[in-house]
Amino acid sequence: MANVKHLEGGAQETAGAPHNSELMAEDEYCIFDDPEELIALAQESFKRAAKKAVAENDALGIPTHYSVGGKLFVHMPPAKKTTSSSE
């Protein structure tokens, strides 16, 4: 376990743990060095998570609330089809 030093204002400093930049060679690629690619990765992750959440809500029969451009929307799950027999 790393030694943690508590600083003023609630900040913490970890002693002995190397920073990521110290672990990588100068020419190694790091996604944190490319803000546009990091944003694209985050947006794709959020998009996949949102689709998964909608699918789960649909399976449970509950609506999904979301907003686009500041407007609120509600996605209603597909209606369950029932069959009835007349006898």
C-alpha positions, 0 to 999 in steps of 0.5 A: 500500500502506498504512503499517502500524505495529507496536504492543506485543503484536503489534497493528498499526495501519494509517495513512491508511486510513479506518475504515468508519464514516468512509466512511458517512453517519450514516443509511446502513445497515450490516449490522454495526450489526444483530447479529440480521440479521448472525447470520441472514445467517451462519447462512443462509450456513453452511446453504447451504455445508453443503448444498453440501458434503453434495451434493459428498460424495454425488457422490463417494460419501463419508459426511458427519459432522455433529453436532446438539445435541451428538450425532454423526451420519453421513450416508451417500451414496445407494447407487449402483444397478447393473443386472445382466443374467442371460444 
